[in-house]
Amino acid sequence: MKHLSEVITAESLMKKPLDTQIVNAGGEGFNNTVLVERSSDSFSACYTFMAGGVQKTLITLNEYMVGVINDDKKHYVQYSADYGVYELMTLEGFDPNDEKVFSSKVIGKTFEEAKETLCDIFPNRIVWNLSDPRIALQSRH
């Protein structure tokens, strides 16, 4: 007997949590029945679950959370590996459907360039707590 299978590309986990995306795809949410397969050479992961008798696989985007900056607004520094850019994502609020609304600014193509740009944007900040995605990826091997 052949199993039906469906592959879904996830939205950014920053914009919509994994649990919500699994529920929206017909699953029960992120629980112990969800099988997780991580790639050793990307930040993407496959989450496989059953939904109405159909096996579904949600594939996350190839992105990495570099850090969070709390200022007058909440800012997220994210690396998009598919595009090779670092972005500063600022939470601007919520839309009428209670979904997060972000503004986005590309801040560099390298970790060093991104950090330099952040120092220009937030000149009074001393402690950064940023994670270099290259190191995170090396730790998967």
C-alpha positions as CSV (number, residue, x, y, z in Angstrom):
1,M,0.0,0.0,0.0
2,K,1.4,3.4,-1.0
3,H,1.4,6.2,1.6
4,L,0.2,9.6,0.6
5,S,2.8,12.3,1.4
6,E,2.8,16.0,1.2
7,V,5.8,18.4,1.5
8,I,5.2,21.9,2.8
9,T,7.7,24.8,2.9
10,A,7.4,26.5,6.3
11,E,7.0,30.2,6.8
12,S,9.8,31.9,8.8
13,L,9.7,30.6,12.4
14,M,10.1,34.1,13.6
15,K,6.8,35.0,12.0
16,K,4.9,31.9,12.8
17,P,5.9,29.3,15.5
18,L,6.5,25.7,14.4
19,D,3.7,24.4,16.5
20,T,1.2,26.7,14.8
21,Q,2.4,25.8,11.4
22,I,2.0,22.1,12.1
23,V,-1.5,22.7,13.4
24,N,-2.4,24.8,10.4
25,A,-1.2,21.9,8.2
26,G,-3.7,19.6,10.0
27,G,-1.3,18.0,12.6
28,E,-1.7,18.0,16.3
29,G,1.1,20.4,16.9
30,F,4.7,19.9,17.8
31,N,4.7,16.9,20.1
32,N,6.5,13.5,20.6
33,T,4.9,12.0,17.4
34,V,6.6,14.5,15.2
35,L,9.8,13.1,13.6
36,V,12.6,15.6,13.2
37,E,15.5,15.3,10.7
38,R,18.1,18.0,10.8
39,S,20.5,18.7,8.0
40,S,24.2,18.8,8.8
41,D,25.0,21.4,6.1
42,S,22.1,23.8,6.5
43,F,19.8,25.3,9.1
44,S,16.7,23.7,7.6
45,A,15.0,20.8,9.3
46,C,12.2,18.4,8.2
47,Y,9.3,17.8,10.6
48,T,7.2,14.8,9.6
49,F,3.8,14.2,11.1
50,M,0.4,12.6,10.3
51,A,-2.6,14.7,9.4
52,G,-5.9,13.1,8.6
53,G,-4.2,9.9,7.4
54,V,-1.7,11.7,5.3
55,Q,2.0,12.0,6.1
56,K,3.2,15.6,5.9
57,T,6.6,17.0,6.0
58,L,7.2,20.6,6.9
59,I,10.6,21.9,5.8
60,T,11.8,25.0,7.6
61,L,13.7,27.8,5.9
62,N,17.5,27.9,5.9
63,E,17.8,30.7,8.4
64,Y,19.5,31.2,11.7
65,M,18.7,33.4,14.7
66,V,21.9,35.3,15.4
67,G,20.6,37.4,18.4
68,V,17.9,39.6,19.9
69,I,18.2,43.2,20.8
70,N,15.8,44.8,23.2
71,D,15.6,48.6,22.7
72,D,12.5,50.8,22.4
73,K,11.4,47.9,20.1
74,K,12.3,44.3,19.9
75,H,14.9,43.6,17.2
76,Y,16.0,40.2,15.8
77,V,19.2,39.6,14.0
78,Q,18.7,36.8,11.5
79,Y,21.0,35.1,8.9
80,S,19.3,33.9,5.7
81,A,21.7,31.2,4.4
82,D,19.9,30.9,1.1
83,Y,20.5,34.5,0.3
84,G,23.7,35.0,2.2
85,V,22.6,38.1,4.1
86,Y,22.1,39.2,7.7
87,E,18.9,41.1,8.4
88,L,17.7,43.2,11.3
89,M,14.1,42.4,11.8
90,T,12.1,44.8,13.9
91,L,8.8,43.8,15.5
92,E,6.5,46.7,14.6
93,G,3.3,45.2,16.1
94,F,0.5,42.9,15.1
95,D,-2.0,42.9,12.2
96,P,-5.8,42.5,12.6
97,N,-5.3,38.7,12.6
98,D,-2.8,38.9,15.5
99,E,0.1,38.0,13.3
100,K,3.5,39.7,13.8
101,V,4.4,42.5,11.5
102,F,8.2,43.1,11.0
103,S,10.2,45.7,9.2
104,S,13.4,44.4,7.7
105,K,16.8,45.8,6.8
106,V,19.8,44.0,5.3
107,I,22.8,44.7,7.5
108,G,25.5,42.8,5.9
109,K,26.8,39.7,4.0
110,T,29.3,38.6,6.6
111,F,29.0,38.3,10.4
112,E,31.6,40.9,10.9
113,E,29.9,43.4,8.5
114,A,26.6,42.8,10.2
115,K,28.1,43.4,13.7
116,E,29.7,46.6,12.4
117,T,26.4,47.8,11.1
118,L,24.7,47.0,14.3
119,C,27.3,49.0,16.2
120,D,26.4,52.0,14.0
121,I,22.7,51.5,14.6
122,F,23.0,51.0,18.3
123,P,26.1,53.0,19.3
124,N,25.5,52.9,23.0
125,R,25.2,49.1,23.2
126,I,28.1,47.2,24.8
127,V,27.0,43.6,25.3
128,W,25.7,41.9,22.1
129,N,25.3,38.2,22.7
130,L,25.3,37.3,19.0
131,S,25.9,33.8,17.7
132,D,28.0,33.4,14.6
133,P,26.1,31.0,12.3
134,R,29.4,29.6,10.9
135,I,30.2,28.2,14.3
136,A,26.7,26.9,14.8
137,L,26.9,25.0,11.5
138,Q,30.3,23.6,12.3
139,S,29.0,22.2,15.6
140,R,26.5,20.0,13.6
141,H,29.3,18.0,12.2
